Amino acid sequence: MQLYVISGSDDAAVKSRANTLITEWLGPEFDTSADLEIIRGDDETVAVEDSLNEFLASAKTPPFFGDGKTVWLRHWNGFKVMSDSRSTKAGEALMNRFAEEVVKPEPIEGIRLLVDGSGLDGRKTLAKLLKNSENVEFELLNLPDQKAKDFVRQQVGSISQQAKAAGYKITPDAAEYLAAATGSDIALRSNELEKLYCYTADAKVITLDDCREVVTFDAAAVSWELGSALSERNTAGALALLTPILRTLKKEKSSGNQELSLLWSAAGAFTDIVQTKSYMQELNVPKHFGPNFFSQLDSSYKERFPKNKLLSYHPYRAYKLCESAARWNSKSLAKALDLIVEAQRKMVSGSDALLTLEKLVIDLGNC
């Protein structure tokens, strides 16, 4: 490969990947290397066409030292111009020029080219050309769509890939915990992963316990873990979560709405159980099943049951949901839902949030 292109909607991930790649090639002190020429593509005082001209001129210039050189068009704004609907003609002209002058020409021996910059739409003809070109390595790093039904799965997959690229493995439940803790904040996610890399440097495997020890406290993460503890009938674990989170909310003088969000998280966990039981029945999940059940299912199941969400989840995630659902029979599940509704009524009417939630946790454990 002589041409490397990195783009997509995730600006932080694009920049991070480009820096990782250039470091792999030339070492951590790459900016002092005589074999590297950097063209600033994010200089607002320079037109994207001019930075492209400088890049092309450098790409056609033979190396002065050694047998080869790398030319990096760093954080180029041109991809954004290509995808900007307000400058359709300019974007198309720039796209055509990039295709004809950068992508299609035969690679020059001894010259390695790198272009990174967020903004390229994967549906554009340029993206398709980059994907299908033999002499090009193309990476499209997009932010997950928060409106998508599989948003959480996208986040978990993205986290797993990011950890893998750094030489680490993260367990599915740990990835889901981190996704809940950081949401769509990519910079925060990268920061938390860096902390986890340091914490698990020897093992190279990140577990849920590691996340609990290292990841910065976040109400969203604890809400997710609370729901998981309740659905797993882990009363002690759920009670242990309530006190620190409510203490934090009180220190921040947060409104009752945030306290209600914990209750809604619990309600969401039990709604998942109701849905999961229906999905399990549709798939004829046996009474006794193991962690590998979903990974061993025939691919035809997705075609036969396109609306079954268990088939869209990571196999381990699907297994954990089914494992939790199996702990609840119809009678206990109906009682749990009634208890949640009653707790919500009390909190809305002004009852003490902590006492209400603590009683709910204990009552759910006794269902």
C-alpha positions in Angstrom: 0.0 0.0 0.0 1.3 3.4 -0.9 -1.8 5.6 -0.1 -3.5 5.6 3.2 -6.7 7.6 3.7 -8.5 8.0 7.0 -11.8 9.9 7.3 -15.4 9.7 8.7 -17.6 11.7 11.1 -15.6 10.8 14.3 -13.0 13.6 14.2 -11.3 12.5 17.4 -11.0 8.9 16.2 -9.7 10.0 12.8 -6.9 12.2 14.3 -6.0 9.5 16.8 -5.7 6.8 14.2 -3.6 9.0 11.9 -1.2 9.8 14.8 -1.1 6.1 15.8 -0.2 5.1 12.2 2.5 7.7 11.7 4.0 6.7 15.1 4.1 3.0 14.0 5.9 4.0 10.8 8.4 6.5 12.2 8.4 6.3 15.9 7.2 8.7 18.7 9.6 11.4 17.5 8.1 11.3 14.0 8.0 15.1 13.7 11.8 15.3 13.7 12.2 12.6 11.1 14.0 13.6 7.9 11.8 11.0 6.1 8.6 12.8 6.8 7.0 15.9 5.3 3.9 17.3 6.9 1.4 19.4 5.1 -1.0 21.2 7.4 -4.5 20.5 6.1 -6.3 22.3 8.9 -4.8 25.7 8.5 -7.8 28.0 8.1 -5.7 30.6 6.3 -4.9 28.2 3.5 -7.5 27.1 1.0 -8.1 23.3 0.8 -7.0 23.4 -2.9 -3.7 25.0 -2.0 -2.9 22.5 0.7 -3.7 19.8 -1.8 -1.4 21.4 -4.4 1.4 21.4 -1.8 0.7 17.8 -0.9 0.8 16.7 -4.6 4.0 18.7 -5.3 5.7 17.0 -2.3 4.4 13.6 -3.4 6.1 14.0 -6.8 9.4 15.1 -5.4 12.0 12.3 -4.9 13.4 11.9 -1.4 16.6 13.8 -0.7 17.8 11.3 2.1 17.5 7.6 2.1 15.4 5.4 -0.2 12.0 6.7 0.6 9.8 9.3 2.3 6.4 9.8 3.8 4.1 12.8 2.9 1.3 13.4 5.4 -1.6 15.8 4.5 -2.6 16.2 8.2 -6.2 16.8 9.3 -7.2 18.0 5.9 -10.5 20.1 5.7 -11.1 19.1 2.1 -13.3 16.1 3.0 -15.7 18.4 4.8 -15.9 20.6 1.7 -16.8 17.5 -0.4 -19.7 16.6 1.9 -21.0 20.2 2.5 -24.4 20.5 0.7 -24.0 24.3 0.6 -21.0 24.0 -1.8 -22.1 21.2 -4.1 -20.2 22.3 -7.2 -17.0 23.1 -5.3 -17.2 19.8 -3.4 -17.8 17.7 -6.5 -14.9 19.5 -8.3 -12.6 18.8 -5.3 -13.7 15.2 -5.1 -13.1 14.6 -8.8 -9.6 16.1 -8.5 -8.7 14.1 -5.5 -9.8 10.9 -7.3 -7.9 11.7 -10.5 -4.7 13.1 -9.0 -4.3 11.2 -5.7 -6.2 7.9 -5.8 -6.0 6.7 -9.4 -2.3 7.4 -10.3 0.1 4.4 -10.0 2.0 4.5 -6.7 5.4 6.1 -6.8 8.2 3.9 -5.6 9.7 5.0 -2.4 6.8 7.5 -1.6 4.2 6.7 1.0 1.2 9.0 1.3 -1.1 9.6 4.2 -4.2 11.8 4.2 -6.5 12.2 7.2 -9.4 14.5 7.9 -13.0 14.1 9.1 -16.0 14.7 7.0 -16.1 12.2 4.1 -19.5 10.7 3.7 -19.2 6.9 3.1 -22.0 7.1 0.5 -20.0 9.4 -1.8 -18.4 8.0 -4.9 -15.0 8.9 -3.6 -15.4 6.7 -0.6 -16.5 3.8 -2.8 -13.5 4.4 -5.1 -11.2 4.3 -2.1 -12.7 1.1 -0.8 -12.2 -0.6 -4.1 -8.8 0.6 -5.1 -6.0 -1.9 -4.8 -3.2 0.5 -3.9 -5.2 2.3 -1.2 -5.8 1.4 2.5 -9.0 3.3 3.5 -10.5 3.6 7.0 -13.9 5.2 7.6 -14.4 6.0 11.3 -17.9 7.2 12.0 -19.7 8.3 15.1 -22.5 5.9 16.0 -26.0 7.1 15.2 -27.7 7.8 18.5 -31.1 7.4 16.9 -30.3 4.0 15.6 -31.9 1.0 17.3 -28.6 -0.7 17.7 -26.8 2.4 19.1 -25.5 0.6 22.1 -24.2 -2.3 20.0 -22.5 0.2 17.7 -20.8 1.8 20.8 -19.7 -1.5 22.2 -18.3 -2.6 18.9 -16.5 0.7 18.5 -15.0 0.4 22.0 -13.9 -3.2 21.3 -12.2 -2.2 18.1 -10.5 0.8 19.7 -9.1 -1.4 22.5 -8.0 -4.1 20.0 -6.1 -1.5 17.9 -4.2 -0.6 21.1 -3.3 -4.2 21.7 -5.9 -4.9 24.4 -9.0 -7.1 24.8 -12.1 -5.7 26.5 -14.8 -8.1 27.7 -18.4 -7.4 26.3 -19.8 -6.4 29.7 -16.9 -4.1 30.3 -17.4 -2.5 26.9 -21.1 -2.0 27.6 -20.3 -0.4 31.0 -17.8 2.0 29.4 -20.4 2.8 26.6 -22.9 3.7 29.3 -20.4 5.8 31.2 -19.2 7.8 28.3 -22.2 8.0 25.9 -21.2 9.6 22.6 -18.4 11.6 24.1 -15.5 10.1 22.1 -12.8 12.2 23.8 -14.0 11.1 27.3 -14.1 7.5 26.1 -10.5 7.6 24.8 -9.4 9.2 28.1 -11.0 6.4 30.1 -9.5 3.7 27.8 -6.1 5.2 28.3 -6.5 4.9 32.1 -7.7 1.3 31.7 -4.6 0.5 29.5 -2.3 1.7 32.2 -4.3 -0.1 34.9 -4.3 -3.5 33.0 -0.9 -3.1 31.3 0.3 -6.6 32.2 -2.9 -8.5 31.7 -3.9 -6.8 28.4 -7.5 -7.7 29.2 -10.0 -5.2 30.5 -12.8 -6.6 32.6 -15.9 -5.1 34.2 -14.2 -5.1 37.6 -11.4 -3.0 36.1 -14.0 -0.5 34.8 -15.6 -0.3 38.2 -12.2 0.5 39.7 -10.9 3.0 37.1 -13.6 4.6 35.1 -14.7 8.0 36.4 -18.0 7.9 38.3 -20.9 8.7 36.1 -24.6 8.6 36.8 -25.3 7.0 33.5 -22.9 4.1 34.2 -24.3 3.5 37.7 -27.9 3.6 36.3 -26.9 0.9 33.9 -25.3 -1.2 36.6 -28.2 -0.7 38.9 -30.6 -2.1 36.3 -28.3 -5.0 35.7 -28.0 -5.8 39.4 -31.8 -5.7 39.8 -32.4 -7.9 36.8 -29.8 -10.4 38.1 -31.5 -10.4 41.6 -28.3 -9.0 43.1 -30.0 -7.1 46.0 -26.8 -6.4 47.9 -25.1 -5.0 44.8 -28.0 -2.8 43.9 -28.2 -1.4 47.5 -24.5 -0.7 47.4 -25.0 1.5 44.3 -27.8 3.6 45.6 -26.1 5.4 48.5 -23.0 6.8 46.6 -25.1 7.9 43.6 -27.8 9.7 45.6 -25.1 11.3 47.8 -23.5 12.7 44.7 -26.8 13.9 43.4 -27.5 15.7 46.7 -24.1 17.3 46.7 -24.7 18.6 43.2 -28.2 19.8 44.3 -29.7 17.9 41.5 -33.5 17.8 40.9 -35.7 14.8 41.6 -35.8 14.1 37.9 -32.3 12.6 38.1 -33.4 10.4 41.0 -36.4 9.3 38.9 -34.0 8.4 36.1 -32.6 5.6 38.4 -36.1 4.3 38.7 -36.6 4.5 35.0 -33.4 2.6 34.5 -34.8 -0.2 36.7 -38.0 -0.1 34.7 -36.0 -0.3 31.5 -34.2 -3.4 32.8 -37.5 -5.2 33.5 -38.9 -4.1 30.2 -35.9 -5.7 28.6 -36.7 -8.9 30.5 -40.3 -9.0 29.2 -39.1 -8.5 25.6 -36.3 -11.0 26.0 -38.7 -13.7 27.2 -40.8 -13.1 24.1 -37.7 -13.3 21.9 -36.5 -16.4 23.7 -39.8 -18.1 23.0 -39.6 -17.2 19.4 -36.1 -18.8 19.0 -37.0 -21.8 21.2 -34.1 -21.1 23.5 -33.8 -24.3 25.7 -34.2 -24.2 29.4 -30.5 -24.9 29.9 -28.2 -22.9 27.5 -24.6 -21.8 27.7 -22.6 -18.6 26.8 -21.9 -19.9 23.3 -25.6 -20.5 22.4 -26.1 -17.4 20.2 -22.6 -17.6 18.6 -23.5 -21.1 17.4 -26.9 -20.3 15.9 -27.2 -20.7 12.1 -27.1 -17.5 10.1 -30.6 -18.3 8.6 -32.1 -17.3 12.0 -31.6 -13.6 11.2 -33.6 -14.0 7.9 -36.3 -16.0 9.6 -36.7 -13.6 12.6 -35.6 -10.2 11.4 -37.3 -8.4 14.3 -35.8 -10.5 17.0 -33.4 -8.1 18.8 -31.4 -10.9 20.4 -30.0 -11.8 17.0 -28.7 -8.2 16.6 -26.8 -8.1 19.8 -23.3 -9.4 20.5 -23.7 -13.1 21.3 -22.5 -12.7 24.9 -24.8 -9.7 25.5 -27.7 -11.8 24.2 -26.7 -14.6 26.5 -26.5 -12.3 29.5 -30.0 -10.9 28.8 -31.4 -14.4 28.5 -29.6 -15.4 31.7 -31.3 -12.5 33.6 -34.7 -13.2 32.0 -34.5 -16.9 33.0 -34.3 -15.8 36.7 -37.9 -14.4 36.5 -41.1 -16.3 36.1 -44.3 -14.7 34.8 -45.7 -14.2 38.3 -42.6 -12.6 39.9 -42.1 -10.4 36.8 -45.6 -9.1 37.0 -45.1 -8.3 40.7 -41.8 -6.5 40.0 -43.5 -4.3 37.4 -46.2 -3.4 39.9 -43.6 -2.5 42.5 -41.8 -0.2 40.1 -45.1 1.6 39.2 -45.9 2.0 42.9 -42.4 3.4 43.6 -42.8 5.9 40.8 -46.1 7.0 42.2 -44.6 7.6 45.6 -41.6 9.5 44.3 -43.8 11.8 42.2 -46.0 12.5 45.2 -43.0 13.6 47.2 -41.8 10.6 49.2 -38.2 10.4 50.2 -36.3 9.2 47.1 -33.6 7.2 48.9 -36.1 5.3 51.2 -38.4 4.6 48.3 -35.6 3.2 46.1 -34.1 1.2 48.9 -37.5 -0.4 49.7 -38.0 -1.1 46.0 -34.7 -2.9 45.8 -35.4 -5.0 48.8 -39.0 -5.8 47.6 -37.7 -6.7 44.1 -35.2 -9.1 45.7 -38.1 -10.8 47.5 -40.3 -11.3 44.4 
